[in-house]
Amino acid sequence: MSTNFELLDYVIFIGYAILILGIGLWVSRDKKGHQKTAEDYFLASKSLPWWAIGASLIAANISAEQFIGMSGSGFASGLAIASYEWMAAITLIIVGKYFLPIFIKKGIYTIPGFVESRYSTNLKTILAVFWIALYVFVNLASVLYLGALALETIIGVPMLYGVIGLALFSAAYSLYGGLSAVAWTDVIQVVFLVLGGVVTTYLALNTVSGGDGVIAGFKVIYEEVPGRFEMILDKSNPEYKNLPGLGVLVGGMWVANLYYWGFNQYIIQRTLAAKSLKESQKGILFAAFLKLIIPVIVVIPGIAAYVIVNDPELLASLGEIGQKNLPSVQEADKAYPWLLQLLPVGLKGLAFAALSAAIVSSLASMLNSTSTIFTMDIYKPYINTNADDKTTVNVGRLSAGVALVIGCIVAPLLGGIDQAFQYIQEYTGIVSPGILAVFLLGLFWKKTTNKAAIVGVLSSIPIAMYFKVGAKEWSTHPAFVNVPFLDQMGYTLLLTMLIIAVYSYIQHKGKDDEKGIPITKELFKTSPLFNIGAFAIMIILVVLYAMFWS
């Protein structure tokens, strides 16, 4: 096995692993005479403070697809991919102000549970199956694949062993301890994640500048590849199909972000475990501020790598190690692992610990949420309606283990995909518009009916597939051929909402549905701290987009 790690790197990485496992198992322990309840296991006893919620949201979100996938997209297309992160900050504010008050008031465990209270058990079951399949076959599998790819590139661990190792690491504490173990270890994971990411960014920019520091390095990459600092791409850009210009700001990016941050179980589950609504909203605000800096540690290194690889003198200065596993536009996801192998002894172990923290924390979050949905929305209602807390917790652990095994089988099959972050977004985008339509209308339009929602969510799949596949075969009109997938998501959302609205109106002739949610101004009242923080984030984003518009 070829490896670029030295003894100090191994010591740092093993120390990180022992710390995470130790904290995870310590938090997971049962107090004497206390049996874990479903609320303990799936919602951390509803005891999380705001800073733990915010850190856990970021740790669950930032994974291999960001470190490796977004760096790869930064290498291939530039800063435009940062829109996913910066627009997420606005989305988090929307979720905190308008979605969380309703969810927490309902006292739900899962997002499908909310669907049942608003619509019906049938629709809840349909969506629960959707989510489990999505988490296992897309999210879990892709994170395992990208993490194993990093292990293979940096320290020479074969892909299969890397997949199994990461799976066992995440399972070691998350399966036993539940959300409490996941959330509290996430606080430590975020420290490693940010610190290691900053170290890698510093090295990349310092290398570009020939040792003159970060500011000089940033100036160099901006002057060398100014086109990679355009946030709004035009149609001549090869990456327009992934980031379609203004459509990013006013189109399908909102579908991706609102679905992910508002109705994604492994994200929203942390906010449901808060001590109170205000504590949850403060956690959301903290996460929004953290999202503003994420592109610095996941996108900028990819752009810097592009400059280094395309500068013969810089590349030659790196010596023999710099010639190994070189990234290219066709193999852009090699950019971040390639940078890591350039780090000096000690820092390499720290940066690799950061990458591992991102991978393992996301895996643990996905496992916990998959088991929560299966246990609370499928097992208890259909298989064992009288299950006690002990049985429920054990089934949660077992179902998480099964999901992990399936993910491990699927992960190696993803080899060869280009820009994995875009792959995840594109295939999630087939399901997310229909689900988002059901939630938006269910939350804010009392006339939405259960039958209309079922018809809408089922029809959204063929609509999405038409734009993805059928339009290319059956239409020659430029509005339908080669539609960027973000635009596809926007069109699918609008058509699905139209179907639901028309069907609801015909069914009840304009009358409110009996399960419609009463909306009052008082429900959405937020604290001055939240309002000031939200305003500050908006100002920062306006400045950023003004600086890098084109």
Solvent accessible surface area in square Angstrom, and as a share of the most:
residue,aa,sasa,rsa
1,M,168,0.75
2,S,89,0.58
3,T,62,0.36
4,N,30,0.16
5,F,12,0.05
6,E,92,0.41
7,L,142,0.71
8,L,91,0.46
9,D,0,0.00
10,Y,79,0.30
11,V,85,0.49
12,I,52,0.26
13,F,43,0.18
14,I,91,0.46
15,G,36,0.35
16,Y,2,0.01
17,A,20,0.15
18,I,116,0.59
19,L,78,0.39
20,I,0,0.00
21,L,51,0.25
22,G,40,0.38
23,I,43,0.22
24,G,0,0.00
25,L,87,0.43
26,W,159,0.56
27,V,32,0.19
28,S,1,0.00
29,R,122,0.44
30,D,62,0.32
31,K,153,0.65
32,K,209,0.89
33,G,89,0.86
34,H,86,0.38
35,Q,89,0.40
36,K,16,0.07
37,T,44,0.25
38,A,10,0.08
39,E,66,0.30
40,D,24,0.12
41,Y,2,0.01
42,F,0,0.00
43,L,0,0.00
44,A,3,0.02
45,S,53,0.34
46,K,75,0.32
47,S,49,0.32
48,L,0,0.00
49,P,14,0.09
50,W,93,0.33
51,W,108,0.38
52,A,0,0.00
53,I,0,0.00
54,G,0,0.00
55,A,6,0.05
56,S,0,0.00
57,L,1,0.00
58,I,0,0.00
59,A,0,0.00
60,A,1,0.00
61,N,8,0.04
62,I,0,0.00
63,S,1,0.00
64,A,0,0.00
65,E,9,0.04
66,Q,7,0.03
67,F,1,0.00
68,I,0,0.00
69,G,0,0.00
70,M,0,0.00
71,S,0,0.00
72,G,0,0.00
73,S,0,0.00
74,G,0,0.00
75,F,2,0.01
76,A,9,0.07
77,S,7,0.04
78,G,0,0.00
79,L,6,0.03
80,A,1,0.01
81,I,0,0.00
82,A,0,0.00
83,S,0,0.00
84,Y,12,0.04
85,E,3,0.01
86,W,11,0.04
87,M,4,0.02
88,A,1,0.01
89,A,0,0.00
90,I,34,0.17
91,T,0,0.00
92,L,0,0.00
93,I,18,0.09
94,I,49,0.25
95,V,0,0.00
96,G,0,0.00
97,K,52,0.22
98,Y,83,0.31
99,F,4,0.02
100,L,0,0.00
101,P,3,0.02
102,I,3,0.02
103,F,0,0.00
104,I,52,0.26
105,K,158,0.67
106,K,85,0.36
107,G,40,0.39
108,I,15,0.08
109,Y,60,0.23
110,T,1,0.01
111,I,0,0.00
112,P,0,0.00
113,G,19,0.18
114,F,1,0.00
115,V,0,0.00
116,E,61,0.27
117,S,47,0.30
118,R,1,0.00
119,Y,7,0.03
120,S,20,0.13
121,T,53,0.31
122,N,100,0.51
123,L,0,0.00
124,K,2,0.01
125,T,33,0.19
126,I,45,0.23
127,L,0,0.00
128,A,0,0.00
129,V,80,0.46
130,F,46,0.19
131,W,1,0.00
132,I,34,0.17
133,A,44,0.34
134,L,12,0.06
135,Y,2,0.01
136,V,5,0.03
137,F,103,0.43
138,V,18,0.10
139,N,11,0.06
140,L,0,0.00
141,A,0,0.00
142,S,0,0.00
143,V,1,0.00
144,L,0,0.00
145,Y,14,0.05
146,L,0,0.00
147,G,0,0.00
148,A,0,0.00
149,L,25,0.13
150,A,0,0.00
151,L,20,0.10
152,E,72,0.32
153,T,16,0.09
154,I,1,0.01
155,I,19,0.10
156,G,22,0.21
157,V,28,0.16
158,P,59,0.37
159,M,36,0.16
160,L,100,0.50
161,Y,143,0.54
162,G,1,0.01
163,V,0,0.00
164,I,74,0.38
165,G,37,0.36
166,L,9,0.05
167,A,4,0.03
168,L,119,0.59
169,F,29,0.12
170,S,0,0.00
171,A,17,0.13
172,A,48,0.37
173,Y,0,0.00
174,S,3,0.02
175,L,36,0.18
176,Y,92,0.35
177,G,0,0.00
178,G,0,0.00
179,L,0,0.00
180,S,22,0.14
181,A,0,0.00
182,V,0,0.00
183,A,0,0.00
184,W,70,0.25
185,T,0,0.00
186,D,0,0.00
187,V,31,0.18
188,I,46,0.23
189,Q,0,0.00
190,V,15,0.08
191,V,90,0.52
192,F,35,0.15
193,L,0,0.00
194,V,34,0.20
195,L,91,0.45
196,G,0,0.00
197,G,0,0.00
198,V,74,0.42
199,V,21,0.12
200,T,0,0.00
201,T,8,0.04
202,Y,111,0.42
203,L,32,0.16
204,A,0,0.00
205,L,5,0.03
206,N,37,0.19
207,T,25,0.15
208,V,9,0.05
209,S,14,0.09
210,G,65,0.62
211,G,50,0.48
212,D,111,0.57
213,G,18,0.17
214,V,53,0.30
215,I,125,0.64
216,A,32,0.25
217,G,0,0.00
218,F,69,0.29
219,K,121,0.51
220,V,45,0.26
221,I,0,0.00
222,Y,95,0.36
223,E,130,0.58
224,E,110,0.50
225,V,24,0.14
226,P,75,0.47
227,G,38,0.36
228,R,41,0.15
229,F,4,0.02
230,E,51,0.23
231,M,2,0.01
232,I,21,0.11
233,L,4,0.02
234,D,85,0.44
235,K,164,0.69
236,S,98,0.63
237,N,36,0.18
238,P,110,0.69
239,E,15,0.07
240,Y,43,0.16
241,K,117,0.49
242,N,14,0.07
243,L,2,0.01
244,P,3,0.02
245,G,5,0.05
246,L,101,0.50
247,G,16,0.15
248,V,2,0.01
249,L,39,0.20
250,V,119,0.68
251,G,22,0.21
252,G,0,0.00
253,M,0,0.00
254,W,65,0.23
255,V,3,0.01
256,A,10,0.08
257,N,6,0.03
258,L,24,0.12
259,Y,4,0.01
260,Y,39,0.15
261,W,4,0.02
262,G,0,0.00
263,F,0,0.00
264,N,5,0.03
265,Q,0,0.00
266,Y,1,0.00
267,I,1,0.00
268,I,1,0.00
269,Q,0,0.00
270,R,1,0.00
271,T,0,0.00
272,L,9,0.05
273,A,0,0.00
274,A,9,0.07
275,K,130,0.55
276,S,54,0.35
277,L,50,0.25
278,K,134,0.57
279,E,29,0.13
280,S,0,0.00
281,Q,7,0.03
282,K,62,0.26
283,G,0,0.00
284,I,1,0.01
285,L,13,0.07
286,F,66,0.27
287,A,0,0.00
288,A,0,0.00
289,F,76,0.32
290,L,27,0.13
291,K,2,0.01
292,L,18,0.09
293,I,78,0.40
294,I,1,0.00
295,P,2,0.01
296,V,76,0.43
297,I,3,0.02
298,V,0,0.00
299,V,0,0.00
300,I,10,0.05
301,P,0,0.00
302,G,0,0.00
303,I,0,0.00
304,A,0,0.00
305,A,0,0.00
306,Y,42,0.16
307,V,9,0.05
308,I,0,0.00
309,V,29,0.17
310,N,89,0.46
311,D,44,0.23
312,P,106,0.67
313,E,146,0.66
314,L,27,0.14
315,L,24,0.12
316,A,72,0.56
317,S,84,0.54
318,L,37,0.18
319,G,35,0.34
320,E,140,0.63
321,I,56,0.28
322,G,0,0.00
323,Q,82,0.36
324,K,87,0.37
325,N,64,0.33
326,L,60,0.30
327,P,3,0.02
328,S,41,0.26
329,V,65,0.37
330,Q,136,0.60
331,E,89,0.40
332,A,0,0.00
333,D,11,0.06
334,K,55,0.23
335,A,0,0.00
336,Y,1,0.00
337,P,0,0.00
338,W,0,0.00
339,L,0,0.00
340,L,0,0.00
341,Q,1,0.00
342,L,26,0.13
343,L,6,0.03
344,P,69,0.44
345,V,79,0.46
346,G,7,0.07
347,L,73,0.36
348,K,10,0.04
349,G,0,0.00
350,L,28,0.14
351,A,1,0.00
352,F,3,0.01
353,A,0,0.00
354,A,0,0.00
355,L,1,0.01
356,S,4,0.03
357,A,0,0.00
358,A,0,0.00
359,I,4,0.02
360,V,0,0.00
361,S,0,0.00
362,S,0,0.00
363,L,0,0.00
364,A,0,0.00
365,S,0,0.00
366,M,1,0.00
367,L,1,0.01
368,N,5,0.03
369,S,0,0.00
370,T,4,0.02
371,S,0,0.00
372,T,0,0.00
373,I,0,0.00
374,F,60,0.25
375,T,0,0.00
376,M,35,0.16
377,D,5,0.03
378,I,30,0.15
379,Y,26,0.10
380,K,59,0.25
381,P,46,0.29
382,Y,114,0.43
383,I,109,0.55
384,N,51,0.26
385,T,94,0.55
386,N,137,0.70
387,A,13,0.10
388,D,86,0.45
389,D,59,0.31
390,K,119,0.50
391,T,44,0.26
392,T,2,0.01
393,V,1,0.01
394,N,68,0.35
395,V,21,0.12
396,G,0,0.00
397,R,53,0.19
398,L,125,0.62
399,S,14,0.09
400,A,1,0.01
401,G,20,0.19
402,V,78,0.45
403,A,5,0.04
404,L,12,0.06
405,V,89,0.51
406,I,59,0.30
407,G,0,0.00
408,C,23,0.14
409,I,117,0.59
410,V,25,0.14
411,A,0,0.00
412,P,47,0.30
413,L,140,0.70
414,L,19,0.10
415,G,47,0.46
416,G,76,0.73
417,I,47,0.24
418,D,74,0.38
419,Q,11,0.05
420,A,0,0.00
421,F,3,0.01
422,Q,8,0.04
423,Y,43,0.16
424,I,6,0.03
425,Q,33,0.15
426,E,49,0.22
427,Y,91,0.35
428,T,21,0.12
429,G,4,0.04
430,I,25,0.13
431,V,23,0.13
432,S,0,0.00
433,P,0,0.00
434,G,0,0.00
435,I,0,0.00
436,L,0,0.00
437,A,0,0.00
438,V,0,0.00
439,F,1,0.00
440,L,32,0.16
441,L,21,0.10
442,G,0,0.00
443,L,1,0.00
444,F,82,0.34
445,W,75,0.26
446,K,83,0.35
447,K,60,0.25
448,T,0,0.00
449,T,2,0.01
450,N,41,0.21
451,K,119,0.50
452,A,0,0.00
453,A,0,0.00
454,I,33,0.17
455,V,57,0.33
456,G,0,0.00
457,V,1,0.00
458,L,87,0.44
459,S,27,0.17
460,S,0,0.00
461,I,47,0.24
462,P,81,0.51
463,I,29,0.15
464,A,6,0.05
465,M,73,0.33
466,Y,71,0.27
467,F,10,0.04
468,K,33,0.14
469,V,75,0.43
470,G,4,0.04
471,A,0,0.00
472,K,105,0.45
473,E,127,0.57
474,W,192,0.67
475,S,24,0.15
476,T,136,0.79
477,H,103,0.46
478,P,112,0.70
479,A,51,0.39
480,F,80,0.33
481,V,44,0.26
482,N,111,0.57
483,V,13,0.07
484,P,18,0.11
485,F,11,0.05
486,L,0,0.00
487,D,30,0.15
488,Q,20,0.09
489,M,8,0.03
490,G,11,0.11
491,Y,91,0.35
492,T,1,0.00
493,L,22,0.11
494,L,119,0.59
495,L,73,0.36
496,T,0,0.00
497,M,48,0.22
498,L,106,0.53
499,I,55,0.28
500,I,0,0.00
501,A,31,0.24
502,V,74,0.42
503,Y,84,0.32
504,S,1,0.01
505,Y,129,0.49
506,I,121,0.61
507,Q,68,0.30
508,H,63,0.28
509,K,164,0.70
510,G,17,0.17
511,K,146,0.62
512,D,76,0.40
513,D,19,0.10
514,E,162,0.73
515,K,82,0.35
516,G,15,0.15
517,I,10,0.05
518,P,99,0.63
519,I,70,0.36
520,T,76,0.44
521,K,191,0.81
522,E,129,0.58
523,L,31,0.16
524,F,24,0.10
525,K,145,0.62
526,T,16,0.09
527,S,29,0.19
528,P,100,0.63
529,L,106,0.53
530,F,4,0.02
531,N,74,0.38
532,I,121,0.61
533,G,7,0.07
534,A,15,0.11
535,F,138,0.57
536,A,37,0.29
537,I,0,0.00
538,M,84,0.38
539,I,83,0.42
540,I,70,0.35
541,L,7,0.03
542,V,96,0.55
543,V,75,0.43
544,L,33,0.16
545,Y,22,0.08
546,A,76,0.59
547,M,114,0.51
548,F,21,0.09
549,W,106,0.37
550,S,103,0.67
